Amino acid sequence: MSSVLPRNGYGYKRLTLENWLMVDPAWSGVVMSGSRPDPSEAWVHDLIQTELAPAVPLSIRNLFEIARGTLVYSLMFYPLLALGTEQMFRVFDAAVSAKCKAMAAPSRLKHFADKIKWLGERAVISPEQQIRWNAIRHLRNLASHPTDQSILPPGEALNVLDISVELITSLFLAPNEKTL
């Protein structure tokens, strides 16, 4: 069983019965954190430390868990890193929808952009955060209408994960908790 990437034009391993439980060779050369001696364990350890606050509705935490789990299993199949990140963009969308529903937003608010604007008008999302939420909306749109499979570096996926915890949690914290 070779750990060398096949010259198949894909740029990542093609899964076989022999290699599906092996770390994808696309991870070779990626510097992991020093949280654990084994780089694979470090990746998993660091990802599972990132959690949404209990104030976030269970349905959103469930979606987050699936997206985060996909990032964990990207160790075995590197393209899952992009899919997990793309799923995280949908978690952002679902979180905004859940917050709008909890606040009895008008039913005419159908689009992600309209919901972000509505929450901004009610100071649930600050003007600075609106810029970030709109960037996420744009990335979600790109991910939802691909022309080819995206391949992301791990740092980008980790950044999206960290931002998701920050922004989604802030949607559901009481105003006096947002400064914590």
BALOBA-1460 file (C-alpha; in Angstrom, 3 decimals):
// residues 180
<rec num="1" residu="m" x="0.000" y="0.000" z="0.000"/>
<rec num="2" residu="s" x="1.642" y="3.146" z="-1.201"/>
<rec num="3" residu="s" x="1.094" y="6.533" z="0.421"/>
<rec num="4" residu="v" x="2.028" y="8.334" z="-2.793"/>
<rec num="5" residu="l" x="-0.771" y="10.167" z="-4.550"/>
<rec num="6" residu="p" x="-1.846" y="8.325" z="-7.672"/>
<rec num="7" residu="r" x="-1.268" y="10.115" z="-10.921"/>
<rec num="8" residu="n" x="-4.956" y="10.069" z="-11.695"/>
<rec num="9" residu="g" x="-5.539" y="13.755" z="-12.426"/>
<rec num="10" residu="y" x="-7.638" y="14.226" z="-9.310"/>
<rec num="11" residu="g" x="-4.968" y="15.582" z="-6.958"/>
<rec num="12" residu="y" x="-6.187" y="13.456" z="-4.067"/>
<rec num="13" residu="k" x="-6.345" y="9.762" z="-3.394"/>
<rec num="14" residu="r" x="-9.030" y="7.665" z="-5.008"/>
<rec num="15" residu="l" x="-10.538" y="5.464" z="-2.346"/>
<rec num="16" residu="t" x="-9.901" y="1.749" z="-2.533"/>
<rec num="17" residu="l" x="-10.408" y="-1.197" z="-0.206"/>
<rec num="18" residu="e" x="-6.707" y="-0.993" z="0.592"/>
<rec num="19" residu="n" x="-6.449" y="2.729" z="1.415"/>
<rec num="20" residu="w" x="-9.781" y="3.945" z="2.798"/>
<rec num="21" residu="l" x="-8.573" y="3.739" z="6.428"/>
<rec num="22" residu="m" x="-5.238" y="5.430" z="5.712"/>
<rec num="23" residu="v" x="-4.557" y="9.121" z="6.174"/>
<rec num="24" residu="d" x="-4.863" y="10.784" z="2.782"/>
<rec num="25" residu="p" x="-1.362" y="11.533" z="1.440"/>
<rec num="26" residu="a" x="-2.583" y="15.038" z="0.585"/>
<rec num="27" residu="w" x="-2.013" y="15.783" z="4.296"/>
<rec num="28" residu="s" x="1.728" y="15.081" z="4.030"/>
<rec num="29" residu="g" x="3.656" y="18.250" z="4.656"/>
<rec num="30" residu="v" x="0.748" y="19.932" z="6.468"/>
<rec num="31" residu="v" x="1.945" y="21.299" z="9.781"/>
<rec num="32" residu="m" x="-0.454" y="20.311" z="12.543"/>
<rec num="33" residu="s" x="-0.651" y="21.889" z="15.964"/>
<rec num="34" residu="g" x="1.500" y="20.619" z="18.772"/>
<rec num="35" residu="s" x="-1.490" y="19.711" z="20.947"/>
<rec num="36" residu="r" x="-0.731" y="15.999" z="20.547"/>
<rec num="37" residu="p" x="2.429" y="14.110" z="19.499"/>
<rec num="38" residu="d" x="0.606" y="12.363" z="16.650"/>
<rec num="39" residu="p" x="-0.365" y="14.885" z="13.927"/>
<rec num="40" residu="s" x="-3.631" y="13.088" z="13.142"/>
<rec num="41" residu="e" x="-4.639" y="13.085" z="16.798"/>
<rec num="42" residu="a" x="-3.706" y="16.774" z="17.002"/>
<rec num="43" residu="w" x="-6.070" y="17.550" z="14.114"/>
<rec num="44" residu="v" x="-8.965" y="15.678" z="15.711"/>
<rec num="45" residu="h" x="-8.236" y="17.028" z="19.197"/>
<rec num="46" residu="d" x="-8.136" y="20.624" z="18.009"/>
<rec num="47" residu="l" x="-11.353" y="20.300" z="16.002"/>
<rec num="48" residu="i" x="-13.377" y="18.723" z="18.787"/>
<rec num="49" residu="q" x="-12.385" y="21.531" z="21.167"/>
<rec num="50" residu="t" x="-14.407" y="23.954" z="19.041"/>
<rec num="51" residu="e" x="-18.043" y="23.978" z="20.121"/>
<rec num="52" residu="l" x="-21.096" y="26.174" z="19.925"/>
<rec num="53" residu="a" x="-22.523" y="27.550" z="23.158"/>
<rec num="54" residu="p" x="-25.463" y="25.724" z="24.773"/>
<rec num="55" residu="a" x="-27.570" y="28.846" z="24.043"/>
<rec num="56" residu="v" x="-27.493" y="27.898" z="20.339"/>
<rec num="57" residu="p" x="-30.565" y="25.821" z="19.399"/>
<rec num="58" residu="l" x="-30.005" y="22.078" z="19.310"/>
<rec num="59" residu="s" x="-30.970" y="21.881" z="15.622"/>
<rec num="60" residu="i" x="-28.119" y="24.259" z="14.743"/>
<rec num="61" residu="r" x="-25.675" y="22.441" z="17.031"/>
<rec num="62" residu="n" x="-26.625" y="19.204" z="15.247"/>
<rec num="63" residu="l" x="-25.849" y="20.726" z="11.840"/>
<rec num="64" residu="f" x="-22.579" y="22.084" z="13.220"/>
<rec num="65" residu="e" x="-21.590" y="18.627" z="14.541"/>
<rec num="66" residu="i" x="-22.060" y="17.058" z="11.104"/>
<rec num="67" residu="a" x="-20.001" y="19.768" z="9.396"/>
<rec num="68" residu="r" x="-17.264" y="19.519" z="12.034"/>
<rec num="69" residu="g" x="-17.271" y="15.716" z="11.821"/>
<rec num="70" residu="t" x="-16.743" y="15.971" z="8.082"/>
<rec num="71" residu="l" x="-13.687" y="18.133" z="8.744"/>
<rec num="72" residu="v" x="-12.356" y="15.481" z="11.136"/>
<rec num="73" residu="y" x="-12.755" y="12.709" z="8.565"/>
<rec num="74" residu="s" x="-11.009" y="14.751" z="5.897"/>
<rec num="75" residu="l" x="-7.901" y="13.068" z="7.286"/>
<rec num="76" residu="m" x="-8.956" y="9.960" z="5.390"/>
<rec num="77" residu="f" x="-10.255" y="11.730" z="2.285"/>
<rec num="78" residu="y" x="-8.908" y="15.252" z="1.840"/>
<rec num="79" residu="p" x="-11.811" y="16.594" z="-0.290"/>
<rec num="80" residu="l" x="-14.041" y="16.265" z="2.792"/>
<rec num="81" residu="l" x="-12.224" y="19.338" z="4.093"/>
<rec num="82" residu="a" x="-13.907" y="21.460" z="1.416"/>
<rec num="83" residu="l" x="-17.262" y="19.715" z="1.826"/>
<rec num="84" residu="g" x="-17.230" y="20.217" z="5.601"/>
<rec num="85" residu="t" x="-16.371" y="23.883" z="5.148"/>
<rec num="86" residu="e" x="-19.113" y="24.305" z="2.552"/>
<rec num="87" residu="q" x="-21.572" y="22.645" z="4.921"/>
<rec num="88" residu="m" x="-20.525" y="25.105" z="7.616"/>
<rec num="89" residu="f" x="-21.736" y="27.918" z="5.340"/>
<rec num="90" residu="r" x="-25.157" y="26.271" z="5.343"/>
<rec num="91" residu="v" x="-25.015" y="26.098" z="9.147"/>
<rec num="92" residu="f" x="-24.524" y="29.875" z="9.190"/>
<rec num="93" residu="d" x="-27.619" y="30.240" z="7.001"/>
<rec num="94" residu="a" x="-29.663" y="27.919" z="9.211"/>
<rec num="95" residu="a" x="-28.567" y="29.831" z="12.328"/>
<rec num="96" residu="v" x="-29.734" y="33.143" z="10.892"/>
<rec num="97" residu="s" x="-33.042" y="31.551" z="9.900"/>
<rec num="98" residu="a" x="-33.474" y="30.088" z="13.389"/>
<rec num="99" residu="k" x="-32.787" y="33.448" z="15.005"/>
<rec num="100" residu="c" x="-35.272" y="35.165" z="12.691"/>
<rec num="101" residu="k" x="-37.884" y="32.539" z="13.516"/>
<rec num="102" residu="a" x="-37.250" y="32.929" z="17.251"/>
<rec num="103" residu="m" x="-37.770" y="36.677" z="16.870"/>
<rec num="104" residu="a" x="-40.974" y="36.206" z="14.808"/>
<rec num="105" residu="a" x="-39.492" y="37.833" z="11.712"/>
<rec num="106" residu="p" x="-41.927" y="38.580" z="8.897"/>
<rec num="107" residu="s" x="-42.570" y="35.593" z="6.645"/>
<rec num="108" residu="r" x="-41.608" y="37.711" z="3.618"/>
<rec num="109" residu="l" x="-37.953" y="37.306" z="4.642"/>
<rec num="110" residu="k" x="-37.000" y="34.393" z="2.428"/>
<rec num="111" residu="h" x="-33.393" y="35.131" z="1.459"/>
<rec num="112" residu="f" x="-30.272" y="34.927" z="3.588"/>
<rec num="113" residu="a" x="-29.370" y="38.538" z="2.676"/>
<rec num="114" residu="d" x="-32.768" y="39.825" z="3.770"/>
<rec num="115" residu="k" x="-32.534" y="37.993" z="7.088"/>
<rec num="116" residu="i" x="-29.045" y="39.377" z="7.763"/>
<rec num="117" residu="k" x="-30.316" y="42.888" z="6.999"/>
<rec num="118" residu="w" x="-33.377" y="42.416" z="9.232"/>
<rec num="119" residu="l" x="-31.250" y="41.186" z="12.153"/>
<rec num="120" residu="g" x="-28.888" y="44.122" z="11.599"/>
<rec num="121" residu="e" x="-31.782" y="46.579" z="11.731"/>
<rec num="122" residu="r" x="-32.658" y="45.133" z="15.139"/>
<rec num="123" residu="a" x="-29.040" y="45.351" z="16.384"/>
<rec num="124" residu="v" x="-28.799" y="41.563" z="16.763"/>
<rec num="125" residu="i" x="-25.969" y="41.719" z="14.234"/>
<rec num="126" residu="s" x="-23.641" y="44.713" z="14.521"/>
<rec num="127" residu="p" x="-22.668" y="46.720" z="11.415"/>
<rec num="128" residu="e" x="-19.179" y="45.157" z="11.578"/>
<rec num="129" residu="q" x="-20.674" y="41.684" z="11.804"/>
<rec num="130" residu="q" x="-23.034" y="42.406" z="8.899"/>
<rec num="131" residu="i" x="-19.985" y="42.755" z="6.660"/>
<rec num="132" residu="r" x="-18.742" y="39.358" z="7.824"/>
<rec num="133" residu="w" x="-22.193" y="37.743" z="7.514"/>
<rec num="134" residu="n" x="-22.535" y="39.056" z="3.957"/>
<rec num="135" residu="a" x="-19.100" y="37.658" z="3.069"/>
<rec num="136" residu="i" x="-20.246" y="34.293" z="4.444"/>
<rec num="137" residu="r" x="-23.426" y="34.563" z="2.388"/>
<rec num="138" residu="h" x="-21.341" y="35.151" z="-0.716"/>
<rec num="139" residu="l" x="-19.123" y="32.132" z="0.057"/>
<rec num="140" residu="r" x="-22.219" y="30.016" z="0.733"/>
<rec num="141" residu="n" x="-23.572" y="30.975" z="-2.690"/>
<rec num="142" residu="l" x="-20.297" y="30.057" z="-4.379"/>
<rec num="143" residu="a" x="-20.209" y="26.707" z="-2.565"/>
<rec num="144" residu="s" x="-23.814" y="25.937" z="-3.464"/>
<rec num="145" residu="h" x="-23.261" y="26.484" z="-7.192"/>
<rec num="146" residu="p" x="-19.865" y="24.907" z="-7.947"/>
<rec num="147" residu="t" x="-18.358" y="24.397" z="-11.354"/>
<rec num="148" residu="d" x="-15.641" y="22.091" z="-10.009"/>
<rec num="149" residu="q" x="-14.665" y="20.502" z="-6.699"/>
<rec num="150" residu="s" x="-12.957" y="22.964" z="-4.356"/>
<rec num="151" residu="i" x="-9.846" y="21.917" z="-2.502"/>
<rec num="152" residu="l" x="-9.028" y="24.051" z="0.544"/>
<rec num="153" residu="p" x="-6.024" y="24.311" z="2.830"/>
<rec num="154" residu="p" x="-6.671" y="23.170" z="6.414"/>
<rec num="155" residu="g" x="-6.049" y="26.667" z="7.792"/>
<rec num="156" residu="e" x="-8.950" y="28.051" z="5.779"/>
<rec num="157" residu="a" x="-11.288" y="25.359" z="7.084"/>
<rec num="158" residu="l" x="-10.170" y="26.015" z="10.661"/>
<rec num="159" residu="n" x="-10.735" y="29.734" z="10.182"/>
<rec num="160" residu="v" x="-14.309" y="29.137" z="8.986"/>
<rec num="161" residu="l" x="-14.892" y="26.818" z="11.946"/>
<rec num="162" residu="d" x="-13.658" y="29.436" z="14.429"/>
<rec num="163" residu="i" x="-15.711" y="32.187" z="12.794"/>
<rec num="164" residu="s" x="-18.805" y="29.986" z="12.888"/>
<rec num="165" residu="v" x="-18.478" y="29.525" z="16.643"/>
<rec num="166" residu="e" x="-17.986" y="33.252" z="17.179"/>
<rec num="167" residu="l" x="-20.776" y="34.550" z="14.940"/>
<rec num="168" residu="i" x="-23.379" y="31.848" z="15.491"/>
<rec num="169" residu="t" x="-22.930" y="31.896" z="19.257"/>
<rec num="170" residu="s" x="-23.257" y="35.688" z="19.301"/>
<rec num="171" residu="l" x="-26.662" y="35.418" z="17.586"/>
<rec num="172" residu="f" x="-28.099" y="33.508" z="20.516"/>
<rec num="173" residu="l" x="-26.428" y="35.154" z="23.507"/>
<rec num="174" residu="a" x="-28.321" y="37.735" z="25.519"/>
<rec num="175" residu="p" x="-27.079" y="41.295" z="24.756"/>
<rec num="176" residu="n" x="-25.219" y="41.529" z="28.084"/>
<rec num="177" residu="e" x="-23.403" y="38.226" z="27.335"/>
<rec num="178" residu="k" x="-21.972" y="39.356" z="23.964"/>
<rec num="179" residu="t" x="-19.022" y="41.107" z="25.570"/>
<rec num="180" residu="l" x="-17.849" y="37.979" z="27.387"/>
